[in-house]
Amino acid sequence: MKNKYLILVFLVLLLVYLGITFLGNQKEESFSDTITDFSVETVDQLRITPKGQGKKSFELIKKDGSWSIISDDKSYEADKNAVENALSAMHNIKVDNIVAKKPEKWAKYELGDGQCTRVEVFSNGKKHTDLLIGKMKFNPQARTANSYVRLHGKNEVFATEGFSGFMVSDNADSYRDKTLARFDPKDLKSIRLTNGDQAVTLTPQDGNWVASGLTTDSSKITAYINALSRLRGQKLVDPGASWKAPAPAAQLQLTLGDKTIDIMAYPDTTIAKAFILHSSDNEKAYFDSDSSGIYKRVFGDLVDMMR
């Protein structure tokens, strides 16, 4: 009797084991938690189609280690970090589970035509990934995020956990280089500020910054220079092809060891802000600012220190 009982227990355990193995193999065959297949280092092209009917796609192109944006037949310098962050986010997408398998369910997860962002990833002309990014949810209390994605041409909708979907923008401007000035503070030889009809030049002398023969508060000037050396604009603006730059309201000229950077603040006659800022260090980028925005950090703070 005891042997029969042990045999029965053994058979039950064997059936349970075989069942788990079978189901596990089935799941492994039909579902993987990784749906993107590319190496971040080898990617040299992305084509991004924004959500919304009729919106045009734009491309991110890598050449000689630098990224550029091609949008509306115009080319702009791209921020390498912004592009690589988006690529890493896509590469690191981990699927939690499949939430739908039929096209009629796509709209619920904002993955139907015109509802989602499409990102195509290429290396040497070969397409590695064609991903659609749909509905995204963020829970501020729990600080958790969810995204719903599917592969182009496939029916399955996948739920993912984390912020990956949020980090892949379909706005071309989010990948633009927003540099206003980029230099090593140690290379700075002089600063010339022109504000209206007044001008002042600052030069380093014996560890201090001197203006018109007078020593300034060098600790404040040094902090200003350090911030300026890595300063980025905020909101990009396109003044339009017919826009002609008026006389600048203010100008900052930075003389360095191997180059000169001019930052101009033009009075804004085209949009709601007070100024349009432009830097010779990023010739295709224009930024709008009121007197308390990026304008203040470039010009206003320095004017205050010169008083």
C-alpha positions in Angstrom: 0.0 0.0 0.0 2.8 2.4 1.0 4.6 1.6 -2.3 1.5 2.3 -4.3 1.1 5.7 -2.5 4.7 6.6 -3.2 4.3 5.7 -6.9 1.1 7.8 -7.1 2.9 10.8 -5.6 5.8 10.3 -7.9 3.4 10.2 -11.0 1.6 13.4 -9.8 4.9 15.2 -9.3 6.1 14.1 -12.7 2.9 15.3 -14.4 3.2 18.7 -12.7 6.9 19.0 -13.7 6.1 18.0 -17.3 3.2 20.5 -17.4 5.3 23.4 -16.1 8.1 22.5 -18.5 5.6 22.3 -21.4 3.9 25.6 -20.6 7.2 27.3 -19.9 8.5 26.2 -23.3 5.3 27.4 -25.0 5.7 30.8 -23.3 9.3 31.0 -24.3 8.4 30.2 -27.9 5.6 32.7 -28.1 6.8 35.5 -25.9 10.1 37.2 -25.2 10.7 40.1 -22.9 13.0 41.7 -25.5 11.5 43.0 -28.7 14.2 45.3 -30.1 17.2 43.9 -31.8 20.1 46.3 -32.5 23.4 47.4 -31.1 23.4 51.0 -30.0 27.0 51.5 -31.1 26.3 50.5 -34.7 23.1 52.4 -35.4 23.6 55.2 -37.9 20.1 56.2 -38.8 16.7 56.7 -37.2 13.5 57.6 -39.0 10.8 58.9 -36.6 7.2 59.5 -37.6 5.3 61.6 -35.1 1.8 60.6 -33.9 -1.0 62.4 -35.6 -2.5 62.0 -39.0 -0.4 63.5 -41.9 2.6 64.5 -39.8 5.9 64.3 -41.6 8.7 62.0 -40.5 12.2 63.3 -39.8 15.6 61.5 -39.7 18.6 61.3 -37.4 21.8 60.6 -39.4 25.2 59.7 -37.9 28.3 60.5 -39.9 31.9 60.6 -38.6 30.7 60.2 -35.1 28.3 63.2 -35.2 24.5 63.2 -35.5 22.4 65.5 -37.6 18.7 66.0 -38.0 17.0 66.1 -41.5 13.6 67.7 -41.2 11.6 69.4 -44.0 14.6 69.2 -46.2 16.7 71.2 -43.7 19.7 69.9 -41.8 20.5 70.8 -38.2 23.2 69.7 -35.8 21.8 67.1 -33.3 22.6 66.7 -29.6 24.5 63.4 -29.5 23.4 62.7 -25.9 19.7 63.2 -26.8 19.9 60.8 -29.7 21.9 58.2 -27.7 19.5 58.4 -24.8 16.6 57.7 -27.1 18.5 54.7 -28.6 19.4 53.4 -25.1 15.8 53.7 -24.0 14.6 51.7 -27.0 17.3 49.1 -26.6 16.5 48.6 -22.9 12.7 48.2 -23.4 11.6 45.2 -21.4 8.2 43.7 -22.0 6.0 42.8 -19.1 3.2 41.0 -20.9 1.0 40.8 -24.0 -2.2 42.7 -23.4 -3.8 42.3 -26.9 -3.5 40.2 -30.0 -6.1 41.7 -32.3 -6.1 44.9 -34.4 -9.5 46.0 -33.0 -7.8 46.4 -29.6 -5.0 48.8 -30.9 -7.0 52.0 -30.4 -7.4 51.2 -26.7 -3.6 51.4 -26.3 -3.2 54.3 -28.8 -1.5 52.1 -31.3 -3.7 52.5 -34.3 -3.0 54.6 -37.4 -2.1 58.1 -36.5 -2.2 57.4 -32.7 1.4 56.4 -32.1 5.0 57.3 -32.7 6.9 55.1 -35.2 10.6 54.7 -34.8 12.7 52.8 -37.4 16.3 51.9 -36.6 19.0 51.2 -39.2 22.6 50.2 -39.5 24.3 50.5 -42.9 20.9 50.6 -44.6 19.6 47.5 -42.8 16.5 48.0 -40.7 16.8 46.4 -37.3 13.7 47.6 -35.5 10.4 49.1 -36.5 8.7 50.1 -33.2 5.4 51.7 -32.6 5.1 53.6 -29.2 1.5 54.2 -28.0 -0.2 55.1 -24.8 2.0 56.1 -21.9 0.9 56.4 -18.2 2.8 57.9 -15.3 1.8 57.5 -11.7 3.3 60.4 -9.7 2.5 59.0 -6.3 4.1 55.6 -7.0 6.7 57.2 -9.4 6.0 54.4 -11.9 5.5 54.5 -15.6 3.9 52.2 -18.3 4.1 52.2 -22.0 2.3 50.2 -24.7 4.2 49.2 -27.8 3.9 46.9 -30.8 6.1 46.0 -33.7 5.1 47.4 -37.1 3.3 44.8 -39.1 2.5 42.7 -36.0 -0.7 42.4 -34.1 0.5 41.9 -30.5 0.4 44.8 -28.1 3.0 44.7 -25.4 2.9 46.3 -22.0 6.3 47.6 -20.7 7.3 49.0 -17.4 9.6 52.0 -16.9 10.2 55.3 -18.6 11.6 54.0 -21.9 8.6 55.2 -23.9 8.8 58.7 -22.4 12.4 59.1 -23.5 11.8 58.6 -27.2 10.5 61.9 -28.4 8.7 62.4 -31.7 9.5 66.2 -31.7 12.5 67.0 -33.9 13.4 70.0 -31.8 14.0 67.8 -28.8 17.0 66.3 -30.6 18.5 69.7 -31.7 21.8 71.0 -30.4 20.8 73.9 -28.1 24.3 75.1 -27.4 24.7 78.9 -26.9 28.4 78.7 -25.9 30.8 75.8 -25.5 34.3 76.5 -24.4 36.9 75.8 -21.7 36.9 78.7 -19.2 40.7 78.5 -19.0 40.9 79.6 -22.7 38.9 82.8 -22.2 41.0 85.8 -23.0 38.4 88.6 -22.8 34.7 89.3 -22.6 33.3 92.4 -24.4 29.7 93.3 -23.4 27.8 95.8 -25.6 24.5 96.9 -24.1 22.8 99.5 -26.2 25.3 102.3 -26.7 27.5 101.2 -23.8 30.4 98.8 -24.0 32.8 97.3 -21.4 35.6 94.8 -21.8 36.8 92.4 -19.1 40.2 90.9 -19.1 42.0 88.6 -16.6 44.9 90.1 -14.8 46.8 88.4 -12.0 43.9 86.0 -11.2 41.3 88.8 -11.2 38.9 90.1 -13.8 39.4 93.8 -14.6 37.0 96.1 -16.4 38.2 99.6 -17.5 41.1 99.3 -15.0 38.8 98.5 -12.1 38.9 95.1 -10.4 35.5 93.4 -10.4 34.0 90.8 -8.0 36.1 88.0 -9.6 34.3 85.2 -7.7 31.0 86.3 -9.3 32.6 86.7 -12.7 34.2 83.3 -12.5 30.9 81.7 -11.6 29.2 83.5 -14.5 31.9 82.3 -16.9 31.7 78.7 -15.7 27.9 78.7 -16.3 28.3 80.4 -19.6 30.8 77.9 -20.9 28.2 75.1 -20.9 25.1 77.2 -21.5 22.2 75.9 -23.5 19.2 77.7 -24.9 15.7 76.7 -24.1 12.9 77.2 -26.7 14.0 77.1 -30.3 12.3 79.5 -32.7 12.3 79.9 -36.5 12.2 83.6 -37.3 11.4 82.7 -40.9 13.3 83.0 -44.2 12.2 86.6 -44.7 13.4 87.7 -41.2 16.2 90.2 -41.3 18.2 90.7 -38.1 17.8 94.2 -36.7 20.5 96.0 -34.8 21.2 93.9 -31.7 19.9 95.1 -28.3 22.9 93.5 -26.7 26.0 91.6 -27.8 28.5 89.4 -26.0 31.9 88.7 -27.6 34.1 86.0 -26.1 37.7 85.9 -27.2 39.3 82.5 -26.8 42.6 81.0 -27.7 41.5 79.7 -31.0 38.2 81.3 -31.8 35.7 84.1 -31.0 32.1 83.5 -30.0 29.5 86.2 -30.6 26.1 85.9 -28.8 23.5 88.4 -30.0 20.2 89.5 -28.5 17.9 90.9 -31.1 14.8 92.8 -30.2 11.9 90.5 -31.1 9.5 91.8 -33.7 8.0 88.5 -34.8 6.9 86.6 -31.7 5.6 87.2 -28.2 8.9 87.2 -26.3 11.2 90.2 -25.9 14.4 88.9 -27.5 15.7 86.5 -30.1 19.1 85.1 -29.1 21.6 83.7 -31.6 25.2 82.4 -31.2 28.0 82.0 -33.7 28.8 78.8 -31.9 25.5 77.3 -33.2 24.7 79.2 -36.3 21.4 77.5 -37.2 19.7 77.8 -33.8 17.7 80.8 -32.6 16.1 81.0 -29.2 13.3 83.2 -27.8 13.5 84.7 -24.3 11.9 87.3 -22.2 14.1 89.4 -19.9 14.0 86.8 -17.1 14.9 83.8 -19.3 18.1 82.8 -21.0 18.6 86.5 -21.9 19.2 87.2 -18.2 21.7 84.5 -17.8 23.8 85.8 -20.8 23.3 89.5 -20.5 21.3 90.6 -17.5 23.4 89.0 -14.8 26.6 90.5 -16.3 25.1 94.0 -16.7 24.1 93.8 -13.0 27.7 92.9 -12.0 29.0 95.9 -14.0 26.9 98.4 -12.1 
